[in-house]
Amino acid sequence: MILSIESSCDDSSIAITEISTKKLIYHKKISQELEHSQYGGVVPELASRLHAEALPRILAECEPWFDRLKAIAVTNEPGLGVTLIEGVTMAKALSIALGIPLLPINHLKGHIYSLFIEKESVLPMTVLLVSGGHTQLIEVKSYTEMEMVATTMDDSYGESFDKVAKMMHLGYPGGPLIEKLALKGDGSRFSFTIPLWQSPLIAFSYSGLKNQVRLCVEANDPSAYADIAAAFQQTATEHLIQKLKKYFKSSPPKRFAIVGGASANLYLRSRIEAILAPYKASLYLSELSYCSDNAAMIGRAALEAYTLKLFSNFADISIHPRCKL
């Protein structure tokens, strides 16, 4: 079995995955949403302290499987430096205590392999990764061969939802709150310019849209927030759709996946289903419970790393907060 640890942001999570069957033997996550909600976003130092409390509590429940562990996997990139170090420190301690090797795992690869928890992987495929920190279009051929097609030039899709929710004093995390509020609104009441709509670039940008929404929020009272939320969600998603359509002209999709915390947005899922239909492409989605950060996805990615023997020495594992793939 492989024990995996995830602490890249504000979710403390540990999982145990059986190597031969890919079965998820144990999985637990402790969210910090309540503690951070009063600030409208994640406070890194607070997140680090909460990881230091939560991770040992979860680990204590894993002791019955210690004698069957073959490796310790841990997210070491990308993420918040002060929270990544909590998981990496625990992983190093376990590696020494149990005398088993370490598997450093890229958090973004974890999101991609969330598609295959307790399943065989199905590759190659085109993947749209949308989360609070990332918006990326990736061609995934294998665990070690991934090509970045496009990324955000500033804010991410999920981050823009969080920031718009903060403007409206809705709380944190903002994605589900904006999606819920948008269901009550009329998206045609307000018109926002779609980012990069005239640009030939296949890239993403949300800072300009975020500023448009800020000015709109400031100019209206809370009775208009549902309509603003609906218009914002439509525009933010249309931006993704336009860029995907442009890419599909030269690279028609056969298998397409949406991963990351923001992939739980049902409006986004429905829009992408529609543009895939003409290509008869298969759409792959993670279970809703595995869209946000979790150790189960890190454990599934670790199975690939274990098979490829991508172990690291104790001294070689360091954190890389800004690393991509």
Secondary structure, DSSP 8 states (H G I E B T S, - for coil): -EEEEE-SSSEEEEEEE-TTT--EEEEEEEE-HHHHHTTTS--HHHHHHHHHHHHHHHHHTTGGGGGG--EEEEEEESS-HHHHHHHHHHHHHHHHHHT--EEEEEHHHHHHHGGGTTS----SEEEEEE-SS-EEEEEESSSS-EEEEEEBSSS-HHHHHHHHHHHTT--SSHHHHHHHHHTTS-TTSS----TTTT-----B--HHHHHHHHHHHHHS-GGGHHHHHHHHHHHHHHHHHHHHHHHHHHS--SEEEEESGGGG-HHHHHHHHHHHGGGT-EEEE--GGGTSS-HHHHHHHHHHHHHTT--B-GGG----TT---
